[in-house]
Amino acid sequence: MTPMAADVSTYRCSRAPGLRIVGLAMLPYAVLWLVAGLLGFPGWAVWLLVLDAVVIGGLGLRLLVFPPKVLTLTGTGFRIHGVRGNTRPAADWTVVDGVTTTQVAGMPTVVIALTDGGTSILPLTLLGAQSMAAQREIHERLNSAYGYRRLDTVADPPA
């Protein structure tokens, strides 16, 4: 069964990890340019460094403009994209045993335990400011799949 477009929520990677990756990738090029200038590398070697830096910068810009998907939620289940360590990156809500937020490798992480013993993990640092909304929606969709609903608050209890 294919979920309807209105029933699908997609959470994308925060821009902060992308900026970190691009910054770390550009650092060796800065050092190489300094060495090339001091040692007098030939022109073709300097142009090769420039070309590599432009390609990495372009890929970094692509990551910043179009961040990759991290989490897709539907009425029937979820899918975690591109996160290593998941025994099951996708599952239906009916096979979810429990959802907890814990520290994994020093990072806050949502751990989704499945009835078959598998787990799905989602590091919340990937979502940035959207992490609270994602956690809330995971719990709401899980409750909805099991038929749970919020009780209306009563101002005065019945006598």
N, C-alpha and C positions, 0 to 999 in steps of 0.2 A: 504494500500500500504506500503510495507516494503522498507525503504530507502536502497540504495546501500551502501556498506562499505566505499567507497571512499567519499561519501557524508556526512559522520557522523564525527563530531568533539566531542571529549570528554575532558572535563576539570576536573581535579582531585583536591582534597583538598590540600592546601599547607601543608608542614610539620610542620610549626610553631604552628598551633593550636593543632596538635597531640602531639608535644613535651610539650606544656603547660598542656594538659590534663594528660599525663603520669607523669609529674613532680608533679602536684597537687595530683594525686592518690598515688604517692610514699611518699609524705610528712608525712602522718599519720603513715606509717610503720616505718619511721625513728624515729619518736617520740615513737612509741610502742617498738621498739628495745632498745631505750635508757631506757625507763621505765622497760622493762623486764630485762635488765642488772643490773640496780640499785636495783630492788626489788627481784631479784633472782627467776624469773618465772621457773616453771618446764621445763625440756627439751622438752617434747611434745608440749608445748605452743610456745616455741621458734621456733621449726621446723614447726609448723603450720603457724607462721608469715613468715618464709622463703618461704614456699610453696606458700602462697598468693602473696608474693612479686615477686616470679618467674613467676607466672601466669600473674600478671599485667604487668610485664616487657615483657613477651612474646607477650601479646596482643598489648602492645605499639610498640614493634618491628614490628609486623605485620602491624600496622597502618603506620609506617614510610616507610616500604618497599613497601607496596601496599596501597597507600592512597585511600580512597573511592571516587567514582564519585560524582561530585557536579553538573555538567551541561553537558547535551548532546544536541548538535545542529545538525539538519538535514535540508535538503532542504525544507521539509514540515512543520517543527515545532521545538519545544524545549521541554526539560524536565529538571526540577530542582529536584535533588535528596536530600532527607534528610534534608530539611530546613523547619522548622516550620513556620507557619504564612501565608502560601500560600493558597489562596482560590482555585487556580487552578495551581498545580505544572507543568502541561503539557498542551500545546495548539498548534494549527496550527498557522502559521504566518498570515493566512488570517483573524484571529479573534483578532489580536493585534491592539489595538487602539493607543498606544504610548509607548515609552520607555524613562524613565528619570533616571538620577543618582541623588540621594538625600541622606540625612543623616537620618537613621532610628536607633533609640536607640543609637545615637552617632557614628554609623559606616557608612561608605560610602556603599550605596546599590543601585543596579539596580532594578527599579520598572517597571514591564511590566504590563501596563493597558490593559485589554481585553474589547471587545465590549459589553459583557454581564454584565459588572460592576465588574468582578473579577479581582484580581491582583496576580501577581507572583513576589516574591521578592528574590533577590540573594545578600547576603552580600559579598562584594568584598574582605573582609579580608580573606575569605575562599580560595580564588584563589591565593592570594599572588602576585607573579611577573607576573602571567598569566592574571591578571585582565584587563589590557588594551587591550590585544589581544582578550579576550573574549568579551569585550564591542564592539570592532571594528567589530568582526565577527557577533555579534548579529545585529548590524546596517546594515552590508552588506547583511546578509541573509534576513532581513526584507525588505530592498530596493529591493532585487532581487525578493522576493515573490510578491511585488506590481508592478514589472516591471520597477522600477526606475533604471537608469544607470548614471554613471558619464559622464559629458560633457567633451569633449576634450578641452583643453585650446588652445586658438588661440593667436599666437604671435602678429599679426597685425590685427586689425579689418578691415573688408572689406570697401572699399571706396565707 
